[in-house]
């Protein structure tokens, strides 16, 4: 069947179905945009800077980590070696001390000398012990060395060797090893110098100890210095030393300092009066007996 061309044209020009028509609508109103925070993020910038630095130097980071780990390893090995060396040194000192002749127990009560001065064999043993203590001190350092010299000085004193004792105490004093060993050797060294008639040298030792130590040991050194100065009739020097003690340690117990100051002819500062007690409150009035007329 043949259809005329007008039929197709008419069919194409037919109005479209209204249900299919896309009716344009007004666009929805744009929502107000949130304000932009323009405050610079410094934390982010720092993180970015570190990240960039590590990224640019990543080839060196491994070496830095390796060097740090090697340093920790070396420090640990040195610490272990020092600890073991100290244990060995004190063990050697204890072994020598175990073999030393023991003093007479009655000497602790002043009823007998520690050693018989006429016993040549015992004196020889004490001298040998002192020699071994000094050898142990020379092969160690620090507190162990100072302690070994102190033991050597004790053995030499028991053997009657005053000059050897002074030399051993000086070596122990020079070894240092901390405040306690320094005070132990130094105070004994100063006392030995005083016994040998070298009191001026003893004053210099006490003064040096007061400058090298802190706290309790420095306090004891200053008080010992003031006492030694008084023994030499240097009262003005003793007063100056006590003033130094009070200035340097204002909160320290000053009973001994006060006694030394009185001995030097000075007047210790008066103690603060005790705080006055608060006034006692008046006792409450007795209640009237029941049934009494107001």
C-alpha positions as CSV (number, residue, x, y, z in Angstrom):
1,X,0.0,0.0,0.0
2,X,1.3,3.4,-0.9
3,X,1.0,6.2,1.7
4,X,1.4,9.8,0.6
5,X,4.4,11.7,2.0
6,X,2.0,14.2,3.6
7,X,0.9,11.5,5.9
8,X,4.4,11.1,7.4
9,X,4.9,14.9,7.7
10,X,1.7,15.2,9.5
11,X,2.6,12.4,11.8
12,X,5.9,14.0,12.6
13,X,4.3,17.3,13.4
14,X,1.8,16.0,15.8
15,X,1.9,17.6,19.3
16,X,3.9,15.6,21.8
17,X,2.3,13.9,24.7
18,X,2.1,16.4,27.6
19,X,3.1,13.7,30.0
20,X,6.4,13.3,28.3
21,X,7.3,17.0,28.0
22,X,10.2,18.1,30.3
23,X,8.9,21.3,31.7
24,X,11.8,23.6,32.7
25,X,11.8,24.7,36.4
26,X,13.5,27.5,38.1
27,X,16.9,26.4,39.5
28,X,17.0,26.0,43.3
29,X,18.6,28.9,45.2
30,X,22.2,28.4,45.9
31,X,23.0,27.6,49.6
32,X,25.2,30.1,51.3
33,X,28.8,28.8,51.3
34,X,30.5,28.2,54.6
35,X,33.2,30.9,55.4
36,X,36.6,29.7,54.6
37,X,39.0,29.5,57.6
38,X,42.1,31.3,56.4
39,X,44.0,30.7,59.6
40,X,47.3,29.0,58.7
41,X,47.7,25.5,60.0
42,X,51.1,25.6,61.6
43,X,51.0,22.0,62.8
44,X,50.4,20.8,59.3
45,X,53.2,23.0,58.0
46,X,55.6,21.6,60.6
47,X,54.6,18.0,59.7
48,X,55.0,18.8,56.0
49,X,58.4,20.3,56.6
50,X,59.6,17.3,58.6
51,X,58.2,14.9,56.0
52,X,59.9,16.8,53.2
53,X,63.2,16.9,55.2
54,X,63.1,13.1,55.9
55,X,62.1,12.4,52.3
56,X,65.0,14.5,51.0
57,X,67.5,13.0,53.4
58,X,66.2,9.5,53.6
59,X,69.6,8.0,52.5
60,X,71.2,9.6,55.6
61,X,68.5,8.5,58.0
62,X,69.7,4.9,58.0
63,X,73.2,5.9,58.9
64,X,72.0,8.2,61.7
65,X,69.9,5.4,63.2
66,X,72.8,3.0,62.9
67,X,75.2,5.4,64.6
68,X,72.6,6.0,67.4
69,X,72.2,2.3,68.0
70,X,76.0,1.8,67.9
71,X,76.4,4.5,70.5
72,X,73.8,2.9,72.8
73,X,75.5,-0.5,72.4
74,X,78.9,1.0,73.2
75,X,77.6,2.9,76.3
76,X,75.9,-0.3,77.6
77,X,79.1,-2.3,77.1
78,X,81.1,0.4,78.9
79,X,78.6,0.5,81.8
80,X,78.7,-3.3,82.2
81,X,82.5,-3.3,82.1
82,X,82.7,-0.5,84.7
83,X,80.2,-2.3,87.0
84,X,82.1,-5.6,86.7
85,X,85.4,-3.9,87.3
86,X,84.1,-2.2,90.4
87,X,82.7,-5.6,91.7
88,X,86.1,-7.2,91.0
89,X,88.0,-4.4,92.8
90,X,85.8,-4.5,95.9
91,X,86.0,-8.3,95.8
92,X,89.8,-8.1,95.8
93,X,89.7,-5.7,98.7
94,X,87.4,-8.0,100.7
95,X,89.6,-11.0,100.0
96,X,92.7,-9.1,101.4
97,X,90.7,-7.9,104.4
98,X,89.6,-11.4,105.2
99,X,93.3,-12.5,105.5
100,X,94.3,-9.6,107.6
101,X,95.2,-10.1,111.3
102,X,92.2,-9.4,113.4
103,X,92.6,-6.8,116.2
104,X,92.3,-7.8,119.8
105,X,88.6,-7.6,120.7
106,X,89.4,-5.9,124.0
107,X,90.8,-2.9,122.0
108,X,87.3,-1.8,121.2
109,X,86.9,-1.0,124.9
110,X,90.3,0.6,125.4
111,X,91.5,-2.3,127.5
112,X,94.2,-3.6,125.2
113,X,96.1,-2.4,122.1
114,X,94.8,-3.6,118.7
115,X,98.1,-5.3,118.0
116,X,101.2,-6.3,120.1
117,X,104.0,-3.8,119.0
118,X,106.6,-6.4,120.0
119,X,105.1,-9.1,117.7
120,X,107.4,-8.9,114.7
121,X,105.5,-11.5,112.7
122,X,102.2,-9.7,113.2
123,X,103.8,-6.4,112.2
124,X,105.1,-8.0,109.0
125,X,101.7,-9.4,108.2
126,X,100.1,-5.9,108.6
127,X,102.7,-4.4,106.3
128,X,102.2,-7.1,103.7
129,X,98.4,-6.5,103.9
130,X,99.0,-2.7,103.4
131,X,101.1,-3.4,100.4
132,X,98.4,-5.6,98.9
133,X,95.7,-2.9,99.6
134,X,97.8,-0.3,97.9
135,X,98.3,-2.6,94.9
136,X,94.6,-3.1,94.7
137,X,94.1,0.7,94.9
138,X,96.5,1.4,92.1
139,X,94.8,-1.2,89.8
140,X,91.3,0.4,90.3
141,X,89.8,3.9,90.3
142,X,87.2,6.0,92.0
143,X,85.5,4.8,95.2
144,X,87.2,1.4,95.1
145,X,90.6,3.0,94.9
146,X,89.9,5.4,97.7
147,X,88.5,2.6,99.9
148,X,91.6,0.4,99.3
149,X,93.9,3.3,100.3
150,X,91.9,3.8,103.5
151,X,92.3,0.1,104.4
152,X,96.0,0.4,103.7
153,X,96.3,3.4,106.0
154,X,94.5,1.5,108.7
155,X,96.9,-1.4,108.4
156,X,100.0,0.9,108.4
157,X,98.7,2.6,111.5
158,X,98.3,-0.7,113.3
159,X,101.9,-1.6,112.2
160,X,103.2,1.7,113.7
161,X,104.1,3.3,110.4
162,X,102.9,6.9,110.8
163,X,104.5,8.3,107.7
164,X,103.2,5.4,105.6
165,X,99.7,6.0,106.9
166,X,99.9,9.7,105.9
167,X,101.1,8.8,102.4
168,X,98.3,6.2,102.0
169,X,95.6,8.7,103.2
170,X,96.9,11.4,100.8
171,X,96.7,8.9,97.9
172,X,93.1,8.0,98.9
173,X,92.2,11.7,99.2
174,X,93.6,12.4,95.7
175,X,91.7,9.4,94.3
176,X,88.4,11.2,95.0
177,X,85.5,8.8,94.3
178,X,82.6,11.0,95.5
179,X,81.8,13.0,98.6
180,X,81.8,10.1,101.1
181,X,85.2,8.6,100.1
182,X,86.6,12.2,99.8
183,X,85.5,13.0,103.3
184,X,86.6,9.7,104.8
185,X,90.1,9.9,103.4
186,X,90.4,13.7,103.7
187,X,89.3,14.0,107.3
188,X,91.6,11.1,108.3
189,X,94.4,12.6,106.3
190,X,94.0,16.0,108.1
191,X,93.8,14.3,111.5
192,X,97.1,12.4,110.7
193,X,98.7,15.6,109.6
194,X,97.7,17.2,112.9
195,X,99.0,14.3,114.9
196,X,102.3,14.7,113.0
197,X,102.6,18.4,114.0
198,X,101.6,19.6,110.5
199,X,98.5,21.5,111.6
200,X,98.7,24.2,108.9
201,X,98.6,21.5,106.2
202,X,95.5,20.0,108.0
203,X,93.7,23.4,107.8
204,X,94.3,23.5,104.0
205,X,92.9,20.0,103.6
206,X,89.7,20.8,105.6
207,X,89.3,24.0,103.5
208,X,89.7,22.0,100.2
209,X,87.2,19.4,101.4
210,X,84.6,22.1,102.1
211,X,85.0,23.4,98.6
212,X,84.9,20.0,96.8
213,X,81.9,18.5,98.6
214,X,78.3,19.4,99.1
215,X,75.6,19.2,101.8
216,X,76.5,17.2,105.0
217,X,80.1,16.6,104.1
218,X,80.8,20.3,103.4
219,X,79.2,21.2,106.7
220,X,81.3,18.7,108.6
221,X,84.5,20.0,106.8
222,X,83.7,23.6,107.8
223,X,83.0,22.7,111.4
224,X,86.2,20.6,111.6
225,X,88.1,23.5,110.1
226,X,86.7,25.9,112.7
227,X,87.6,23.4,115.5
228,X,91.1,23.1,114.2
229,X,91.5,26.8,114.0
230,X,90.5,27.1,117.6
231,X,93.0,24.5,118.5
232,X,95.7,26.8,117.0
233,X,94.2,29.8,118.8
234,X,93.0,31.4,115.5
235,X,89.8,32.7,117.0
236,X,89.1,35.3,114.3
237,X,89.6,32.7,111.6
238,X,87.2,30.4,113.4
239,X,84.6,33.1,113.7
240,X,84.9,33.7,109.9
241,X,84.5,30.0,109.2
242,X,81.4,29.7,111.4
243,X,79.9,32.7,109.7
244,X,80.6,31.0,106.3
245,X,78.9,27.9,107.7
246,X,75.8,29.9,108.7
247,X,75.7,31.8,105.4
248,X,76.2,28.7,103.3
249,X,73.9,26.4,105.2
250,X,71.2,28.6,106.9
251,X,68.9,25.7,107.6
252,X,71.5,23.3,109.0
253,X,71.6,22.3,112.7
254,X,73.8,24.8,114.4
255,X,74.3,23.3,117.9
256,X,78.0,22.5,117.2
257,X,78.5,25.8,115.4
258,X,77.1,27.7,118.4
259,X,79.4,25.8,120.8
260,X,82.4,26.6,118.6
261,X,81.3,30.3,118.4
262,X,81.1,30.6,122.1
263,X,84.5,29.0,122.4
264,X,85.8,31.5,119.9
265,X,84.5,34.4,122.1
266,X,81.6,35.2,119.9
267,X,77.9,35.3,120.6
268,X,75.7,32.9,118.7
269,X,72.5,34.3,117.3
270,X,69.6,34.1,119.7
271,X,67.1,31.3,119.0
272,X,63.7,32.5,117.8
273,X,61.2,32.7,120.7
274,X,58.5,30.1,120.6
275,X,55.3,31.1,119.1
276,X,52.9,32.5,121.8
277,X,50.0,30.2,122.6
278,X,46.6,31.6,121.6
279,X,44.6,33.0,124.6
280,X,42.5,30.4,126.2
281,X,38.8,30.9,125.6
282,X,36.6,31.6,128.6
283,X,34.8,28.6,130.0
284,X,31.2,28.5,129.0
285,X,28.8,29.8,131.7
286,X,27.1,27.2,133.8
287,X,23.5,26.5,132.9
288,X,21.1,27.6,135.5
289,X,19.5,24.8,137.5
290,X,16.3,23.5,136.1
291,X,13.2,25.2,137.5
292,X,15.0,28.4,138.6
293,X,13.4,31.7,137.8
294,X,14.9,33.7,135.0
